[in-house]
């Protein structure tokens, strides 16, 4: 099922409001897992909601698809939406994203890269995030980094 592709057949490139979820996966060294996407940028594993899914189910499915990892307990960091989350992608599609950002240390399984979406996935120290991390993902990660600094 691909809800967005089906919608696009009906509305073309007109702006859509699209809900989704990303996950800040943290290891024992307090590093975060980032995905080097095939478009060249770095980001968090996650993606768009499908019909019938909860945001938590979206987060878990997308992490599994993109990294091979199974996610357990999720903690909501924030929900990001509004004018700052308007995007026009290379094919002309326009969207406003509504993104739930979760954090977890509860992961299992073997990391496997989905080469259709990623070049690689790797952990980074919070003070050494890679060049190419998009502004969107920096905004998603900052509340987590700020909460870590306070603790």
Rosetta blueprint (number, residue, H / E / L):
1 X L
2 X L
3 X H
4 X H
5 X H
6 X H
7 X H
8 X H
9 X H
10 X H
11 X H
12 X L
13 X L
14 X L
15 X L
16 X E
17 X E
18 X E
19 X E
20 X E
21 X E
22 X E
23 X E
24 X E
25 X E
26 X E
27 X L
28 X L
29 X L
30 X L
31 X L
32 X E
33 X E
34 X E
35 X E
36 X E
37 X E
38 X L
39 X L
40 X L
41 X L
42 X E
43 X E
44 X L
45 X E
46 X E
47 X E
48 X E
49 X L
50 X L
51 X L
52 X L
53 X L
54 X L
55 X H
56 X H
57 X H
58 X H
59 X H
60 X H
61 X H
62 X H
63 X H
64 X H
65 X H
66 X H
67 X H
68 X L
69 X L
70 X E
71 X E
72 X L
73 X L
74 X L
75 X E
76 X E
77 X E
78 X E
79 X E
80 X E
81 X L
82 X L
83 X H
84 X H
85 X H
86 X E
87 X E
88 X E
89 X L
90 X L
91 X L
92 X L
93 X L
94 X E
95 X E
96 X E
97 X E
98 X E
99 X E
100 X E
101 X E
102 X E
103 X E
104 X E
105 X L
106 X L
107 X E
108 X E
109 X L
110 X L
111 X L
112 X L
113 X L
114 X L
115 X L
116 X L
117 X L
118 X E
119 X E
120 X E
121 X E
122 X E
123 X E
124 X E
125 X L
126 X L
127 X L
128 X L
129 X L
130 X L
131 X L
132 X L
133 X E
134 X L
135 X H
136 X H
137 X H
138 X H
139 X H
140 X H
141 X H
142 X H
143 X H
144 X H
145 X H
146 X H
147 X H
148 X H
149 X H
150 X H
151 X L
